[in-house]
């Protein structure tokens, strides 16, 4: 099964940005996230939607 949720660090590494920028994107509503206990997780679909929006804006 493919991962459904990613840690902030994993998303930062995948997008080649810093952790702080990922948290900025979450606060700005660009990425959605959920809290599980004390951990912040980002759904894979949220990352894909964010990338799709970036690609549309670039076109």
C-alpha positions in Angstrom: 0.0 0.0 0.0 1.3 3.4 -0.9 1.8 5.9 2.0 -1.3 8.0 2.6 0.2 10.5 5.1 3.6 12.1 5.2 5.6 13.8 7.9 6.5 17.4 7.4 10.1 16.4 6.9 9.2 13.9 4.2 7.2 16.5 2.3 10.0 19.1 2.6 12.5 16.6 1.2 10.2 15.6 -1.6 9.5 19.2 -2.6 13.2 20.3 -2.0 12.1 23.0 0.5 12.7 23.5 4.2 10.5 22.4 7.0 9.6 26.0 7.9 8.3 26.6 4.3 6.1 23.5 4.6 4.6 24.9 7.9 4.2 28.2 6.1 2.2 26.5 3.3 0.0 24.7 5.9 -0.7 28.0 7.6 -1.5 29.7 4.3 -3.9 26.9 3.4 -1.8 25.8 0.4 -1.3 22.3 2.0 -3.9 20.6 4.2 -2.7 18.6 7.2 -4.1 16.6 10.1 -2.9 16.1 13.6 -2.5 12.6 15.0 -1.6 12.9 18.6 1.1 15.5 18.7 2.2 14.8 15.2 1.4 16.8 12.1 0.8 14.7 8.9 0.1 15.8 5.4 -2.1 13.7 3.1 -0.5 12.5 -0.1 -3.5 14.0 -2.0 -2.8 17.4 -0.6 0.7 17.3 -1.9 -0.5 16.2 -5.4 -3.2 19.0 -5.4 -0.6 21.6 -4.4 1.7 20.5 -7.2 -1.2 20.5 -9.7 -2.0 24.1 -8.8 1.6 25.1 -9.2 1.7 23.5 -12.7 -1.5 25.2 -13.7 -0.2 28.6 -12.6 3.0 28.0 -14.5 1.2 27.3 -17.7 
